[in-house]
């Protein structure tokens, strides 16, 4: 699965090829340095480890500096793994926005903005109390939270005031509008979790929209691989089955 580490720069709007205005998020998605290529033989699974952003070596831990030195790679700010990377790379290579093309669908992973301690009206969209008819002091309260003598406790998972935001979220099926190779920038239609300047992960979409070129290509690849797998299974069954008299 293809993916890149990037930084959210902001939002704007651009015109597409048909002259329609598209609201997009600007993501600086490169260059990403290949740090390590994991294989099934050595690590038990296949993955590619990418690094993004320059960093002083003195600001990294000794184990991480040793890991980067082992693969002869400069210090980086962010490191992420992408399993089953469909492009052949080796340690020391550089990958960028050319992994994707305009029209591709991607998933964007980021950490949402922190909202601090919030009440139930903003955090859980409670209605709140009446504004009139003697509802003094109950305009934005959540009401009772407990039961009577039995069970005498607050139900687990009850919606209450508390910390809001600052959680990892994934936005699926966002379409790439433009790929600017010279600037290492992706223009992605829609909103991406996080504030401007936050680091995000852009990966190819896991749940593609029906009828999209990517979905059709994925179905064709599965259909092409199915007869081969079926033939091997049939041969194995026939070889394992005892001969009938």
C-alpha positions, 0 to 999 in steps of 0.5 A: 500500500502506497503512502507518504508522510506530509505536513498540512499547510493550509486550505485554498480553492482551485479550478479543475480541468472542467472549470469548476471550483474545488476546495482543497487542502495543501499538503507538503508530501515530500521528499520522503527518504527510504530508511529501511525495507523490511522483508518476510525473511528477516522481519516476518512481514513486508514493509517500507520505513519512510522518514520526513523532515530534517532534524538535528541528531542531538534532538533524537534518542540514542537508539533512534540515532543508532537505527538511522546510522545503521542504514546510513540515513540523516536524522529525520523528524517523523518515521512511519512504516507502510506495509506491502509497499507496491513500489520497489525501493531500497534504503537511501532512495527518495520518494515523493508526490509522484506516487500519486496522480490526479484523480486518485483517492487517498485516506488522510490520517492526522490528529484533530485540533485540541479543544480543551475541556468542553461541556456536553453541548459542544462535545456531544451536541446535547440540546441543553435546557430551556431558555425560558419558563424558569429553567434557571442555570440549566441552559447547558447542563447535561442533567442527571448521570446516575440511577437509583439505589440499584445499581447505584453507579454511573453507567460506563461510557456515559456522555459527560463533559471532558477533554475534546479533540487531540485524537487520531482520525482518518478521513477516507476517500479524498480525491487528489486534484493536483500533483505539483512535483516541483514543489512536492505538494498535493492538492487534496479535495476536502478537509484533513484532520489537524491544524496547519503545520501538523504532520499527516499520513497520506495513503492510497484509499482502502475503501475505494468508491465504486466505479472509480478507475482505482477500484476497477483496476483493483478488481481486475488485479484480483480477478487475474490472480483468482484463476491462478490461485484456484488452479494451484489449490485444485492441483494440490487437492488432486495430489493429496486425494487418494486414488479411487479403485 
